[in-house]
Amino acid sequence: MAMASHGAAILGRKIAGRTASRQAHHGINGIACSARSRSSGRDVVDLRSDTVTKPTPTMLEAAAAAATGDDVMGEDPTANALEAHVANLFGKESALFLPTATMANLCAILAHCHHDRSAETIVGSNSHINLYEGGGYANLAGVSSKQVEEGADAMFSLEDLRDAFRSDDDDHYAKTALICLENTHNILGGVALPPSYIDDVGKLAREEWKDHGVKVHIDGARVLNSAVSQSVSPSRLCAGADSVSVCLSKGLGAPMGSVLVGEEEFIRLARRARKRLGGGMRQAGVMAAMGMHALSNHVDRLAEDHARARRLGNELRSAGFWLPRDGRVDTNVVFFALPEDCDLKKEDLAPLLFEKHGVKIGGGYSSGGKLFRLVTHMDVDDWGIDAAIEGITSLCKRLE
């Protein structure tokens, strides 16, 4: 008992120390008041992704205080409360807490295509599901894909969807079972899909293809960014979809977790798929509590990230950098390319920007790797945006 008490005391001191350190970085309200983390004794601004955020002190406190149970047995009260909350937020019947957004999307595909071994999903050729999720729909779900090119607005034309549709009246074809949308669309620059478009796709699936059971899934890793940017409720935004995956570890700042929402039977099948994929969690309430805290405290502030991203885009475009969509920035993702008359090689920008200015960015996007990505988030403030603009523009001197 004495040894256990001594160990608990040591653990308590470690948690208190980490909390104090986090408070110094995040401020007394738990939201970042400085973009400056420390690396090798200097300030660092990390704009590579909104997945790099650190848990706030209040988020850690919520985790420590969480009531827990065995989630695989359906007995974790905090995970159950999170699922009920997100289902209600999106106007769906039920929800499932999962470790990652990639697993949430894969469970959605497995559930929607559960009863058809010749199923095919219509998916964007530039989508995250198609490019960055390890081909799971094919090698794990056994589902074929019909890849359709999105427009710059991240939308499929309805005619392209009709052309991609396949029924099971021809033995040569896989049968269309699912349409996957992405909102916001990452690789196209954080583009927000409007509710009217999602309604149109849902209407197409339910009315024109009503005898074929086609469903609509939204990869909503940043769907709350979309809702905030358009001042629309998540339930209205996603009313036309049958299911949505909602990531908690991007702009919302939780360390892990996604929630999948949809009808009761769909979630039952998704829960079975989660188990097969090794995603069943036991005392999941520790992580669910941080996700609930993020949803309760970090949604409205996404507008701050959007404003900072727009400032980045405007400043870079004014300095001669190329931006997609004529510089339009919907949410918190900014892609840019070097000016054609810049004297810096594209391969050198990211390492030099970190070496000389302490700013981290993503590079190598698009054909030929000409695009760089900046993602604003709760750990980057106005000082961090200033540092990024100054660093990028000073390194990319124009040739005379």
C-alpha positions as CSV (number, residue, x, y, z in Angstrom):
1,M,0.0,0.0,0.0
2,A,2.8,2.4,0.9
3,M,4.5,1.7,-2.5
4,A,1.2,2.3,-4.3
5,S,0.7,5.6,-2.4
6,H,4.3,6.7,-3.2
7,G,3.7,5.9,-6.9
8,A,0.5,7.8,-7.0
9,A,2.2,10.8,-5.4
10,I,4.9,10.7,-8.1
11,L,2.3,10.5,-10.9
12,G,0.4,13.4,-9.4
13,R,3.4,15.6,-9.3
14,K,4.2,14.7,-13.0
15,I,0.6,15.6,-14.0
16,A,0.8,18.8,-12.1
17,G,4.0,19.7,-13.7
18,R,2.7,19.0,-17.2
19,T,-0.4,21.0,-16.5
20,A,1.6,24.0,-15.3
21,S,3.7,23.7,-18.5
22,R,0.5,23.6,-20.6
23,Q,-0.9,26.6,-18.8
24,A,2.2,28.6,-19.6
25,H,1.6,27.8,-23.3
26,H,-2.2,27.9,-23.5
27,G,-3.2,30.5,-21.0
28,I,-5.6,30.4,-18.1
29,N,-8.6,29.6,-20.3
30,G,-6.9,26.7,-21.9
31,I,-6.8,28.3,-25.4
32,A,-3.5,29.1,-27.0
33,C,-2.2,32.6,-26.2
34,S,1.1,31.9,-28.0
35,A,2.1,30.0,-31.0
36,R,5.6,29.6,-29.6
37,S,6.6,26.1,-28.6
38,R,10.3,25.6,-27.9
39,S,12.7,23.5,-30.0
40,S,16.4,23.7,-29.4
41,G,16.0,26.9,-27.4
42,R,14.0,28.8,-29.9
43,D,10.4,29.6,-30.8
44,V,8.6,27.3,-33.3
45,V,5.4,28.0,-35.3
46,D,4.0,24.7,-36.6
47,L,1.6,25.2,-39.6
48,R,2.0,21.7,-41.1
49,S,-1.4,20.5,-39.8
50,D,-4.1,21.2,-37.3
51,T,-3.3,17.7,-35.8
52,V,-0.2,19.1,-34.0
53,T,-2.2,20.8,-31.2
54,K,-1.5,20.0,-27.6
55,P,-4.3,19.2,-25.1
56,T,-5.2,22.2,-23.0
57,P,-5.0,22.0,-19.2
58,T,-8.8,21.9,-18.8
59,M,-9.0,19.1,-21.4
60,L,-6.5,17.1,-19.3
61,E,-8.5,17.8,-16.2
62,A,-11.6,16.5,-18.0
63,A,-9.8,13.3,-18.9
64,A,-8.6,12.8,-15.3
65,A,-12.1,13.3,-13.9
66,A,-13.9,11.1,-16.5
67,A,-16.2,8.3,-15.4
68,T,-15.2,5.2,-17.3
69,G,-16.4,1.7,-18.0
70,D,-15.8,-1.0,-20.7
71,D,-16.8,0.6,-24.0
72,V,-16.7,-2.7,-25.9
73,M,-19.4,-3.8,-23.6
74,G,-21.2,-0.5,-24.0
75,E,-20.7,0.5,-20.4
76,D,-18.5,3.6,-20.6
77,P,-20.8,6.4,-19.6
78,T,-18.5,9.2,-20.9
79,A,-18.1,7.5,-24.4
80,N,-21.9,6.9,-24.4
81,A,-22.6,10.6,-23.6
82,L,-20.2,11.8,-26.3
83,E,-21.9,9.5,-28.9
84,A,-25.4,10.8,-27.9
85,H,-24.2,14.4,-28.0
86,V,-22.7,14.1,-31.5
87,A,-25.6,12.2,-32.9
88,N,-27.9,15.0,-31.7
89,L,-25.6,17.7,-33.0
90,F,-25.8,16.2,-36.5
91,G,-29.4,15.2,-36.4
92,K,-28.8,11.5,-36.7
93,E,-30.2,8.5,-34.8
94,S,-27.0,7.1,-33.4
95,A,-23.2,7.4,-33.2
96,L,-20.0,5.5,-32.6
97,F,-16.7,6.7,-31.0
98,L,-13.6,5.5,-32.9
99,P,-9.8,6.1,-32.5
100,T,-9.2,7.8,-35.8
101,A,-11.0,9.4,-38.7
102,T,-9.4,6.9,-41.2
103,M,-11.0,4.1,-39.2
104,A,-14.3,6.0,-39.0
105,N,-14.4,6.3,-42.8
106,L,-13.5,2.6,-43.3
107,C,-16.2,1.5,-40.8
108,A,-18.7,3.6,-42.7
109,I,-17.7,1.9,-46.0
110,L,-17.9,-1.5,-44.4
111,A,-21.3,-0.8,-42.9
112,H,-22.8,0.7,-46.0
113,C,-21.5,-2.1,-48.2
114,H,-22.1,-4.9,-45.7
115,H,-24.6,-6.8,-47.6
116,D,-23.1,-6.6,-51.1
117,R,-19.8,-8.2,-52.0
118,S,-19.7,-6.6,-55.4
119,A,-20.1,-3.1,-54.1
120,E,-18.5,0.0,-55.5
121,T,-18.2,3.5,-54.0
122,I,-18.0,6.7,-56.0
123,V,-15.2,8.6,-54.5
124,G,-13.3,11.8,-55.5
125,S,-10.0,11.2,-57.2
126,N,-8.4,13.9,-55.0
127,S,-10.2,12.9,-51.8
128,H,-8.5,11.9,-48.5
129,I,-10.3,8.5,-48.6
130,N,-8.8,7.8,-52.1
131,L,-5.3,9.3,-51.6
132,Y,-4.3,9.1,-47.9
133,E,-6.1,6.2,-46.2
134,G,-3.9,3.3,-47.4
135,G,-6.4,2.1,-49.9
136,G,-8.4,0.6,-47.1
137,Y,-11.7,0.5,-49.0
138,A,-10.1,-1.9,-51.4
139,N,-7.6,-4.0,-49.4
140,L,-9.6,-4.2,-46.2
141,A,-13.2,-3.6,-47.1
142,G,-13.0,-5.3,-50.5
143,V,-14.9,-2.5,-52.1
144,S,-14.2,-1.3,-55.6
145,S,-14.0,2.4,-56.4
146,K,-15.2,4.6,-59.2
147,Q,-13.0,7.7,-59.0
148,V,-14.5,10.9,-60.2
149,E,-12.6,14.2,-60.6
150,E,-13.9,17.0,-58.3
151,G,-14.2,20.5,-59.5
152,A,-12.2,23.4,-57.9
153,D,-15.2,23.8,-55.7
154,A,-14.8,20.2,-54.4
155,M,-18.0,19.2,-56.0
156,F,-18.9,16.4,-58.5
157,S,-21.2,17.5,-61.2
158,L,-24.5,15.6,-61.0
159,E,-24.0,14.5,-64.6
160,D,-20.6,13.0,-63.6
161,L,-22.3,11.1,-60.8
162,R,-24.9,9.8,-63.2
163,D,-22.2,8.6,-65.6
164,A,-20.4,6.9,-62.7
165,F,-23.5,5.0,-61.5
166,R,-23.6,1.3,-62.1
167,S,-26.6,-1.0,-61.3
168,D,-26.3,-4.8,-61.0
169,D,-28.0,-5.5,-64.4
170,D,-24.7,-6.0,-66.1
171,D,-22.4,-8.7,-64.9
172,H,-19.3,-6.7,-66.0
173,Y,-19.8,-4.0,-63.4
174,A,-19.5,-3.7,-59.7
175,K,-22.7,-2.2,-58.2
176,T,-22.8,1.4,-57.0
177,A,-23.6,1.3,-53.2
178,L,-22.1,4.5,-51.9
179,I,-21.1,8.1,-52.7
180,C,-18.3,9.6,-50.6
181,L,-18.0,13.4,-50.2
182,E,-15.4,15.3,-48.3
183,N,-16.3,18.4,-46.3
184,T,-14.1,20.4,-46.0
185,H,-12.0,19.1,-48.9
186,N,-8.4,19.0,-47.8
187,I,-6.3,18.7,-50.9
188,L,-8.4,21.3,-52.8
189,G,-7.7,23.9,-50.0
190,G,-10.2,23.5,-47.2
191,V,-13.1,24.0,-49.5
192,A,-16.5,24.0,-47.7
193,L,-19.4,22.2,-49.4
194,P,-22.7,24.0,-49.0
195,P,-25.8,22.2,-47.6
196,S,-27.7,22.7,-50.9
197,Y,-25.1,20.6,-52.7
198,I,-25.2,17.8,-50.2
199,D,-29.0,18.0,-50.4
200,D,-28.8,17.6,-54.2
201,V,-26.5,14.6,-54.0
202,G,-28.7,13.0,-51.3
203,K,-31.8,13.6,-53.5
204,L,-30.1,12.0,-56.5
205,A,-29.3,8.8,-54.4
206,R,-32.6,8.5,-52.7
207,E,-35.0,9.5,-55.6
208,E,-33.3,8.7,-58.9
209,W,-31.6,5.6,-57.5
210,K,-34.3,4.7,-54.9
211,D,-34.5,1.1,-56.1
212,H,-30.7,0.6,-55.6
213,G,-30.2,1.6,-52.0
214,V,-27.3,4.0,-52.7
215,K,-26.1,5.9,-49.6
216,V,-24.2,9.1,-49.1
217,H,-21.3,9.3,-46.7
218,I,-19.4,12.5,-45.7
219,D,-15.7,12.4,-44.7
220,G,-16.2,15.2,-42.2
221,A,-12.7,15.4,-40.7
222,R,-13.1,19.2,-40.7
223,V,-16.9,19.3,-41.1
224,L,-17.3,21.7,-38.2
225,N,-14.9,24.1,-39.9
226,S,-17.4,24.0,-42.8
227,A,-20.4,24.6,-40.6
228,V,-18.7,27.5,-38.8
229,S,-17.5,29.1,-42.1
230,Q,-21.1,29.0,-43.5
231,S,-22.9,29.9,-40.2
232,V,-25.0,26.8,-40.5
233,S,-25.8,24.1,-38.0
234,P,-24.1,20.7,-38.5
235,S,-27.5,19.0,-38.7
236,R,-28.7,21.3,-41.5
237,L,-25.3,21.0,-43.3
238,C,-25.4,17.2,-43.3
239,A,-29.1,16.6,-43.6
240,G,-28.7,15.2,-47.1
241,A,-26.2,12.6,-46.0
242,D,-26.8,9.2,-44.5
243,S,-23.6,9.2,-42.4
244,V,-20.8,11.6,-41.4
245,S,-17.4,11.0,-39.8
246,V,-16.5,13.8,-37.4
247,C,-12.8,14.2,-36.4
248,L,-12.0,15.5,-32.9
249,S,-8.2,15.7,-33.2
250,K,-7.9,18.3,-36.0
251,G,-9.2,21.9,-35.5
252,L,-11.0,20.9,-32.3
253,G,-7.7,20.1,-30.6
254,A,-8.4,16.8,-28.9
255,P,-5.4,14.3,-29.0
256,M,-7.4,11.5,-30.7
257,G,-10.8,10.3,-31.7
258,S,-13.5,10.5,-34.3
259,V,-17.3,10.0,-34.1
260,L,-19.3,8.3,-36.8
261,V,-23.0,9.2,-37.0
262,G,-25.9,7.7,-38.9
263,E,-29.0,5.4,-38.5
264,E,-29.2,2.8,-35.7
265,E,-28.7,-0.2,-38.0
266,F,-25.8,1.5,-39.8
267,I,-24.1,2.2,-36.5
268,R,-24.7,-1.4,-35.4
269,L,-22.8,-2.6,-38.5
270,A,-20.1,0.0,-38.0
271,R,-19.6,-1.2,-34.4
272,R,-19.1,-4.7,-35.7
273,A,-16.6,-3.4,-38.3
274,R,-14.7,-1.4,-35.6
275,K,-14.2,-4.6,-33.7
276,R,-12.9,-6.4,-36.7
277,L,-10.4,-3.6,-37.4
278,G,-9.1,-3.7,-33.8
279,G,-10.7,-0.4,-32.8
280,G,-12.6,-1.6,-29.8
281,M,-11.6,0.4,-26.8
282,R,-12.1,-0.4,-23.1
283,Q,-12.0,2.7,-20.7
284,A,-12.5,5.0,-23.7
285,G,-14.1,7.7,-21.5
286,V,-10.6,9.1,-20.7
287,M,-10.3,10.1,-24.4
288,A,-14.0,10.8,-24.9
289,A,-14.0,13.3,-22.2
290,M,-11.3,15.4,-24.0
291,G,-13.4,15.1,-27.2
292,M,-16.5,16.3,-25.4
293,H,-14.5,19.2,-23.9
294,A,-13.3,20.1,-27.4
295,L,-16.9,20.1,-28.8
296,S,-18.1,22.2,-25.9
297,N,-15.4,24.8,-26.0
298,H,-13.5,24.9,-29.3
299,V,-16.1,25.0,-32.1
300,D,-16.9,28.7,-32.2
301,R,-13.3,29.7,-32.1
302,L,-12.7,27.9,-35.4
303,A,-13.7,31.3,-36.9
304,E,-10.4,32.7,-35.6
305,D,-8.4,30.0,-37.5
306,H,-10.3,30.9,-40.6
307,A,-9.6,34.6,-40.3
308,R,-5.9,33.9,-39.8
309,A,-5.8,31.6,-42.8
310,R,-7.5,34.3,-45.0
311,R,-4.8,36.8,-43.8
312,L,-2.1,34.3,-44.8
313,G,-3.7,33.9,-48.2
314,N,-4.2,37.6,-48.8
315,E,-0.6,38.5,-47.8
316,L,1.0,35.8,-49.9
317,R,-1.1,36.6,-52.9
318,S,-0.3,40.2,-52.6
319,A,3.4,39.3,-52.5
320,G,3.1,37.4,-55.8
321,F,2.6,33.9,-54.7
322,W,0.1,31.7,-56.6
323,L,-2.9,30.4,-54.7
324,P,-5.7,28.1,-56.0
325,R,-9.2,29.5,-56.6
326,D,-7.8,33.0,-57.2
327,G,-6.8,33.2,-53.5
328,R,-10.2,32.3,-52.0
329,V,-9.8,30.7,-48.6
330,D,-12.9,29.1,-47.1
331,T,-11.6,27.7,-43.8
332,N,-8.2,27.0,-42.2
333,V,-6.2,25.5,-45.1
334,V,-4.1,27.5,-47.5
335,F,-2.2,26.1,-50.4
336,F,0.4,28.2,-52.3
337,A,3.1,28.0,-54.9
338,L,6.3,30.0,-55.3
339,P,6.3,32.9,-57.8
340,E,7.7,32.0,-61.1
341,D,10.4,34.6,-60.8
342,C,11.5,33.5,-57.3
343,D,15.2,32.7,-56.9
344,L,14.5,29.9,-54.4
345,K,14.0,26.2,-55.3
346,K,10.8,24.7,-54.1
347,E,12.7,21.9,-52.4
348,D,14.5,24.5,-50.2
349,L,11.7,26.5,-48.9
350,A,10.4,24.3,-46.1
351,P,13.8,23.4,-44.6
352,L,15.1,27.0,-44.8
353,L,11.9,28.4,-43.4
354,F,12.3,26.2,-40.3
355,E,16.1,26.7,-40.0
356,K,16.0,30.4,-40.3
357,H,12.6,31.4,-39.0
358,G,11.4,28.5,-36.9
359,V,8.3,28.0,-39.0
360,K,7.2,24.5,-40.1
361,I,5.1,24.0,-43.2
362,G,4.1,21.1,-45.5
363,G,5.4,20.8,-49.0
364,G,5.4,18.5,-52.0
365,Y,1.7,18.6,-52.8
366,S,0.3,18.3,-56.3
367,S,1.8,17.1,-59.6
368,G,5.4,18.0,-59.5
369,G,5.3,18.9,-55.8
370,K,4.9,22.6,-56.4
371,L,2.3,23.3,-53.7
372,F,2.9,24.1,-50.0
373,R,0.3,23.8,-47.3
374,L,-0.4,26.0,-44.3
375,V,-3.0,24.9,-41.7
376,T,-4.1,27.3,-39.0
377,H,-5.2,26.0,-35.6
378,M,-5.7,26.8,-31.9
379,D,-1.9,26.7,-31.1
380,V,-1.1,29.4,-33.7
381,D,-1.9,33.0,-32.8
382,D,-1.4,36.3,-34.7
383,W,2.3,36.4,-33.8
384,G,2.7,33.0,-35.5
385,I,1.0,34.2,-38.6
386,D,3.3,37.3,-38.7
387,A,6.3,35.0,-38.4
388,A,5.1,32.8,-41.2
389,I,4.4,35.7,-43.6
390,E,7.7,37.4,-42.8
391,G,9.7,34.2,-43.2
392,I,8.1,33.0,-46.5
393,T,8.3,36.4,-48.2
394,S,11.8,37.2,-47.1
395,L,13.1,33.8,-48.3
396,C,11.4,34.1,-51.7
397,K,13.1,37.2,-53.1
398,R,12.0,38.0,-56.7
399,L,14.5,38.0,-59.5
400,E,15.2,41.5,-60.9
